[in-house]
Amino acid sequence: MRRFEAKMFCTFTIVEVVNAPRQENGFDCGLFVLKLMTCGGHLDECARGLKKKFDSEEERLGLALYLLNNMENRKRDALHQKVLMETVSGGDSLEGGVEWSGTPE
C-alpha cells in the first residue's frame, strides 16, 4: 500500500474583526459576503455602514447594475440598446426578461 505524506502548500493569516457586521437572516449570505468583499481594506468603515442597515433589495439592484454596466460584460451594449429602444417606443418587450447564455460570445 502506498503512503502519502501531507505537505503544506500555502500559508495565510486569519484576521478576525471583532466588530464585523453579522448577517441577520438566513438567505442573504451571498449578497452579504459580496458586500464585505468589495470593502477591500476599509472593512471597519464598511462595517459601520452595514450595521446601520443592510437592504437586500437595494444590494441586489446595485449588484445587477454593476454587472450590467461592467466593461467586461459582453452583452452590455446590446442590453443598453434594448432598454433605449424600449424607452423610445414605450413598449413592453422587456417584460419577458433578458436571455442570458452561460458562455461569453
C-alpha positions in Angstrom: 0.0 0.0 0.0 1.3 3.4 -1.0 1.6 6.0 1.8 1.1 9.7 1.2 2.8 12.5 3.1 0.9 15.6 3.9 2.6 18.7 2.6 1.8 22.3 3.3 1.5 24.3 0.0 0.4 27.7 1.3 0.2 29.8 4.4 -2.2 32.5 5.3 -3.2 34.7 8.2 -6.7 34.8 9.6 -7.8 38.2 10.7 -10.7 38.4 13.0 -12.6 41.7 13.0 -14.3 42.0 16.4 -17.0 44.5 15.3 -17.7 42.9 11.9 -21.4 43.1 10.9 -23.4 39.9 11.1 -26.0 38.7 8.6 -29.4 38.9 10.3 -31.3 36.4 8.2 -30.8 33.0 6.6 -31.0 33.9 2.9 -28.8 37.0 2.2 -25.5 35.4 2.9 -24.2 35.6 -0.7 -25.0 39.3 -1.0 -23.6 40.0 2.4 -20.3 38.3 1.6 -20.0 40.1 -1.7 -20.6 43.4 0.0 -17.9 42.7 2.6 -15.5 41.5 -0.1 -15.9 44.8 -2.0 -14.9 46.8 1.1 -11.3 45.9 0.4 -9.0 47.3 3.1 -11.7 49.5 4.5 -13.6 46.9 6.5 -14.2 49.0 9.6 -15.7 51.8 7.6 -17.8 49.4 5.5 -18.9 47.5 8.7 -20.3 50.7 10.2 -22.4 51.3 7.1 -23.7 47.7 7.1 -24.6 47.9 10.8 -26.9 50.8 10.1 -28.9 48.9 7.6 -28.4 46.1 5.1 -31.1 46.3 2.5 -31.0 43.2 0.4 -33.3 44.6 -2.3 -31.0 47.6 -2.7 -27.9 45.4 -2.7 -29.4 43.1 -5.4 -30.2 46.1 -7.6 -26.7 47.5 -7.0 -25.1 44.2 -7.9 -27.3 43.8 -11.0 -26.4 47.3 -12.2 -22.7 46.7 -11.5 -22.7 43.5 -13.6 -24.8 45.1 -16.4 -22.6 48.2 -16.7 -19.2 46.4 -16.2 -17.0 46.8 -19.3 -16.3 43.1 -19.2 -20.0 42.3 -19.8 -20.1 41.3 -23.4 -23.9 41.8 -23.6 -23.8 45.3 -22.1 -24.1 47.3 -25.3 -26.9 45.1 -26.6 -28.8 45.4 -23.3 -28.4 49.1 -23.2 -29.6 49.3 -26.8 -32.7 47.2 -25.9 -33.5 49.4 -23.0 -33.0 52.6 -25.1 -35.4 51.2 -27.8 -38.0 50.3 -25.1 -37.7 53.8 -23.6 -38.2 55.4 -27.0 -41.0 53.2 -28.2 -42.8 53.0 -24.8 -43.4 49.2 -25.4 -43.2 46.3 -23.0 -40.9 43.9 -24.8 -38.6 43.8 -21.8 -41.4 42.1 -19.8 -40.2 38.7 -20.9 -36.8 39.3 -19.4 -33.4 39.2 -20.9 -32.0 35.9 -22.2 -28.5 35.1 -20.8 -26.2 32.4 -22.0 -23.7 30.7 -19.7 -20.8 31.5 -22.0 -19.4 34.7 -23.4 -19.9 35.5 -27.0 
